[in-house]
Amino acid sequence: MRPAASLRISVREVVIDDASVVDVGGILVTTILRTIVDLARFSDDFEADRDLVDRLMEFGQVSLHEAERDIHSRRNLPNKKRAIERLRSASRS
């Protein structure tokens, strides 16, 4: 039996380095920077996520320059150009 479309999730295996995760109450989660970059790279509706990205950047004190530096530092990163364009547009709003 397949779940309803609204209950489907997407799971993919990725390589993630230790610097991209933090321990929160015994659970490893991605850093704010990594989450911002991933949303910019993969969000199906970035317009809807723009406010979240802005709030994460403010809360985590992540600058556009820092996010771009992180993106450029990772070799063969899918959707680099899209992420940078989205983050630049978000920082202007």
C-alpha positions as CSV (number, residue, x, y, z in Angstrom):
1,M,0.0,0.0,0.0
2,R,1.4,3.4,-1.0
3,P,0.9,6.4,1.3
4,A,-1.2,9.3,0.1
5,A,0.8,11.9,-2.0
6,S,0.8,14.3,0.9
7,L,2.5,11.8,3.1
8,R,5.3,10.8,0.7
9,I,8.8,11.7,1.6
10,S,12.0,11.8,-0.3
11,V,15.1,10.2,1.1
12,R,18.5,10.4,-0.4
13,E,21.9,9.4,0.8
14,V,24.5,12.2,0.8
15,V,28.1,12.6,1.9
16,I,28.2,15.0,4.8
17,D,31.3,16.1,6.7
18,D,31.6,16.5,10.5
19,A,31.7,20.3,10.1
20,S,28.2,20.3,8.6
21,V,26.5,18.7,11.6
22,V,25.9,19.6,15.2
23,D,24.6,17.6,18.2
24,V,21.4,18.9,19.5
25,G,20.2,16.9,22.5
26,G,21.9,13.7,21.3
27,I,20.6,14.0,17.7
28,L,22.9,15.0,14.9
29,V,21.3,17.7,12.7
30,T,22.8,19.9,9.9
31,T,24.2,23.2,10.9
32,I,22.3,26.4,10.1
33,L,24.7,27.1,7.3
34,R,24.3,23.7,5.7
35,T,20.5,23.9,6.0
36,I,20.4,27.4,4.4
37,V,22.6,26.1,1.5
38,D,20.5,22.9,1.1
39,L,17.2,24.9,1.0
40,A,18.7,27.2,-1.7
41,R,19.9,24.2,-3.7
42,F,16.9,21.9,-3.5
43,S,13.7,23.7,-2.5
44,D,10.9,23.0,-4.9
45,D,9.3,26.3,-3.9
46,F,12.0,28.6,-2.8
47,E,9.7,31.6,-2.7
48,A,7.8,29.9,0.1
49,D,11.1,29.1,1.9
50,R,12.7,32.6,1.4
51,D,11.4,33.9,4.7
52,L,12.7,30.8,6.5
53,V,16.1,31.2,4.9
54,D,16.2,34.9,5.8
55,R,15.3,34.1,9.5
56,L,17.9,31.3,9.6
57,M,20.6,33.6,8.2
58,E,19.7,36.2,10.9
59,F,19.4,33.7,13.7
60,G,22.6,31.9,12.8
61,Q,24.4,35.2,11.9
62,V,25.2,33.7,8.5
63,S,26.2,36.2,5.9
64,L,25.6,35.9,2.1
65,H,29.4,35.9,1.7
66,E,29.8,33.0,4.2
67,A,27.1,31.0,2.4
68,E,28.6,31.6,-1.0
69,R,32.1,30.6,0.3
70,D,30.6,27.4,1.6
71,I,29.0,26.6,-1.7
72,H,32.2,27.3,-3.7
73,S,34.3,25.2,-1.2
74,R,32.4,22.0,-2.0
75,R,33.5,20.4,-5.2
76,N,31.0,18.9,-7.6
77,L,28.1,20.3,-5.6
78,P,24.8,20.0,-7.6
79,N,22.8,23.2,-8.1
80,K,25.6,25.6,-7.1
81,K,24.5,28.3,-9.5
82,R,20.8,28.1,-8.5
83,A,21.7,28.2,-4.8
84,I,23.8,31.4,-5.2
85,E,21.2,33.1,-7.3
86,R,18.5,32.3,-4.8
87,L,20.5,33.4,-1.8
88,R,21.5,36.6,-3.5
89,S,17.8,37.3,-4.3
90,A,16.8,36.5,-0.7
91,S,19.4,38.8,0.7
92,R,18.0,41.7,-1.3
93,S,14.4,41.3,-0.1
